């Protein structure tokens, strides 16, 4: 089945306002920047985004944020985006902060048909006990907080331990970026750009992948496939210019 879509604009055209998206990337590494720009140009709004972070002020998800297109963000780290902090603290944006490993597992579980799982991470903190501020009003008052989560005791090799219940994440659409992909949607990621991309793809009911290099089926050795095409519904081949347009989050020089 040929899943190639000729343009990013066509690939995201049916993403409605109000949709939930899982988006790959870590910082600015491996983010689906072309698909994000296509969403920006489409005018799609009122989006809930699940991603490790919210980009920076002028790139990645930060572009949608600055344009006022996001209503809710589920992330593990948001420290590089001043506009994010402003919107959150002024009551314009709802934010659910989640431990990084838990966020990864919530997406993996969603793509694996697992409704929820128990983890030690967060036990004895507000992650489990609730009360983390999710939304403020314009006056700076907390108007919505995280709920208390069920905690159970399980026998481990170190004796009885408490574990907190975390629910899986399933999104309406997954947006990811791959190094190579074939027409059947099999994807190969390069080095650290792999990060959250396979998980974000698994969690999406409909997953769209932008690929830096499109190859024919069979050109990717089966044992090298990082994400099988069963999880990918649309493939958008990038131009050489688009593939080369990669931002550096923090430039360090001697």
N, C-alpha and C positions, 0 to 999 in steps of 0.2 A: 504494500500500500504506500503510494507516494504521498508524503505529508508536507511537501515543500510548499510554502506560501511565498509569493513573489515579493511582498513588501511587509514591513513591520506595521504599517498603517492598516493593511488588510487583515493582518493577523490579530490585531487588538480591536478591530472594529466592533465586535459584538460584546466586548466587555462593558457591562452597563454601569451607570452610576450606582453607588451603594454596594458594589461587589467587594468580596474579600480576596486578597491576593497574598500568596506566599512568594517571596522574592529572594533569589539567591544572591550571594556575595558576602564579602567580609571587608568592612571598610569600603574602599573603592575597588577591591580586587575581585574580579569575576562577576561584576554586577551587569545585569542586562540593560545597559545604558540606552541602546537603540530602541528597545521596546518601551522603556520608561519615557523616552522623548516622544515616541509615537502616541502614548497615552496622554501626555501633556498636550500635544497638538490636537488630539481628538476632543479635548475638553471634558473628559470623564472626571467626575467629582464624587465626593462623599465616600471615599474609599477607605476600607480597613486594610492595613498592610501588616503582614507578619514577615519580619526580616531581622537579621542580626542587629542592624543599625539603620539609621535613617539618612545615610549619605552625609554629604557636607552641604553647606549653604547654596553652592552653585553647581552641584553635580549629583547625578544619581537621584535617589528618592528625595533629596533636598529640593530638587526642582518642583516636584509635585507638592511638596510641603509649602514652599514659598508661594506657590500659586493658590494655596488654600484648598487643595484638592483632597486632602486627607482628613478624615474625621477621627480615626483611631489607629494607633500603632501598637503592635506587640513586638517587643525587641528586648535584647539583653544589654545593649550599650548604646548610648545616645550622646556621648560627651563631646563630639566634634561639630555639633550643629547648634549654633546660637539661636537661629530662628525656631528650631525645635523647642528649645528651652523656653523661649518667649511665648510661643503658642500654648505650651503645656501649662505654664504658670499663670497665664492670663485667661485660661478656661476655654480656649479655642480648640484644644486637641485632647482626646482621651488617650492615656498611655498605660499599658500593662507591661511592666518590667518583669522579665523572667530570667532565671539563671541560664547561662549560655548552654550548658549541656542539656538541661531540661528542655529548653526551646528546641534544640536539635532532635531530641528524642520524641518530643510531642509531634513534630512534623513526620519523623520516620514512622511513628506509630500510626498516624493518620493514613499514610500511604500503604501501610501493611494491614489495615483492617482491624487494628487494635484500638478499642475505644478509650482505654485509660491504662495507666500503669502506676506502680508504687516506686518511689525513690527516696533515698536518704537525704538528698539535697533539699535544704529548706526547712528541715525539721527543727523545731525550737525557735524559729524566726517568724517574722510577719508573712513570709511566703506561705507558711502553713497556717498561722494563726489569724491571718487577715488583717485588714486595716491599712494596707499600703494605699496611698492616694492615687487613684486612677484619673480623677478629674477635679479641677478647681472651677470656681466661678470667676467672673471678672474682678471681684473684690479680693480674690486670693483665698477664699474659703473652700475647704474640701467638701465636695458635694457627692462624690462617689468613691468608694474604697473597695479593695479586693476582698472577696469573701473568705471565710474560714474554710479550710479544706479538710476532708476526712483523713485521719491518721490511724494506722493500724500497727500492731506489734507482730513482727515475724521472727522466727528463730533463724539465726545466722551462725556462722562458725565462731563468732565472737559473743554468742549468747543472744538474748532477745534484744531487738532493736526496733525503734519506731521508724515508720515509713509514711510519707505523705502521698496522697493520691493526686496525680496530674492527668488531666484530660488531653486526649489527642487533638491535633489540629488538622482540619480538612478545609481547604480553601476552594473558592469558586474557580480561580485561575492561578496557575503557577507560572512565574516568569523567570527564566534562567538563561545563563550564557555558557556555551561550551566551546572548547578549542576546535574539535572536529565533530561532525555529525553526518550521518547518511540519510538518504531519503526515507528510510523506515523509522527514523527517530532515535536510533542508537547513538549514544553520546560518549565522547571522550573529553575529559577535562585535563588541564595542564597544571601540574604542581599545585601551589596553594590556591589557585583559582577554582579548584574543586570545591573547597569549603562547604558552604550550606547549599550549593546548587543541587546535588542529587536529592537532598531531603526536601527542598522547596518544590522540586519537580514531582516527587512522589506524592506530596500532600495535595496537589492540585487536581480537581476533577477534570479540568482541561488545562494542559500544560503546553506552553509556547516556549520554544528554545531558539535563541539567536545563536548561530554558529559562525565561527571565524573562517572555517574551511568546510565546504560541503563536499562529501565524497560519495561514491556510488556504493550500494549495498555489497558487502563482502570485502570492501577495502579495509575495514576495521576488523582486525583479528578478533574473533568472538571472546577469547579470554581477556582481551584488553578493554572490552566495553565496560565503562563505569556505570552507565545507566541504560538499561534496555529500553527499546522503543515502545514497549507496552505502556510506559509511563508518559510518553511524549505524543502529543496530538498534532502539533504544528511545528514546522522547522523553517526558520527564516535565515537564509544565507546572507552574510554581511558582505559589503564591498570591501576591498583592501583598505580603503580610507577609514571606514567604520571600524574594521577589525583593529586597526593601528591606533585608534583614538582611545588611549587608556591614560587616565589621570593618576598622578602620584599623590596620595593623601598627605604624607609628610616627607618632604625632601630633606635629606641629611647630607651635608657636605663637610669635608675636612677643613 
